[in-house]
Amino acid sequence: MRQSITYLLTILLTVACSTPAEYNVQDFGAKGDGKAIDSPAINKAIQKAASNGGGRVVVPAGKYMCYSIRLESDIELHLVQGAVIISAR
């Protein structure tokens, strides 16, 4: 019984302490200048994260003009303070 509890605690700590992979949208071509359409770059970052099993998609400070953003399972969309997503309509 004690061995089972130790094993379970080890698994829980491993999961709780693991850091998700990060994908910065600017590495995929997002500008964040309030003029360029950034949704293709954001979607590329999301797709890359999803194809690798999930992770955190980071949107740095800036103004990101976007059409549709397609979220996937196991993706955290993390907007850094000062990041704004604006509908391009």
N, C-alpha and C positions, 0 to 999 in steps of 0.2 A: 504494500500500500504506500509506504513512504517513498519508494522508488518511483511509483506512478505519479505522485504529487510533485516530486522533484522534476521529473520529465515534463510534466504539464507546465510547471512554472518556467522552465527553461524555454519552452516553445512560446509561451505568452510574452516573456521578456524579449525574445528575439524579434517577434512580430512588432511589439510596441516600440522597440528601439531602432528598428530599421528605418533608414532615411530613404524616401522615395527618390527616384531619379528625377532630375530637373531638366526642363527643356525651355530655354529662353526664346520667346517668339522673335526677338531681333536676330537670333542666329538663323532663322528661317526666312528672313527678309522683311519683317515688320519694321516700319519707320517710326510710328508714334508721333508724327509731326502734325496731325490734324488735317492733312491734305491727301496723302496716299491712302488707297484702299488696302487695309491691313488684314482683312478676313482671310484671304488665301494663305498668308504666312501663318496666321494663328491656327487655321485648320491643318496646315502641314505639321506644325508642332504637335497638335493634338493627335494626328494620325501616327506620327513617329512614336509618341509616348504609348499610344494604344497598341501599336505593333510590338512594342517591347514589354507588354504586360501591364502598362499603366505608369503613372508618375505624376509629377507636378509640372504644369505648364505655367511658366512665369511670365507675367506681363509687366515690364518695368514702367516707371513713371513716364507719362506722355499721353497724347490724345490719339486714340486708335479708331479710325473711320472703318466701319465694318458693315457688311451685308450679313448673311447668315453665318453663324458659328455653330459647327456641328460637334457637340460633346459626345464622348464615348464613355463606356464603363471604366471604372478605376482611374479616372483622370481628375486631378484637382486643378481647377483654374484659379491661379493665385495672382490677384492684382496687387502689385506693390503700391504703397501709399503714393498718391499722385497719378496713378494710372486711371484713365477714363476710356470706356468703350462707347463710341458715338454711332448711332444708326446713320448709315450713309443713304438710306432710302433709295 
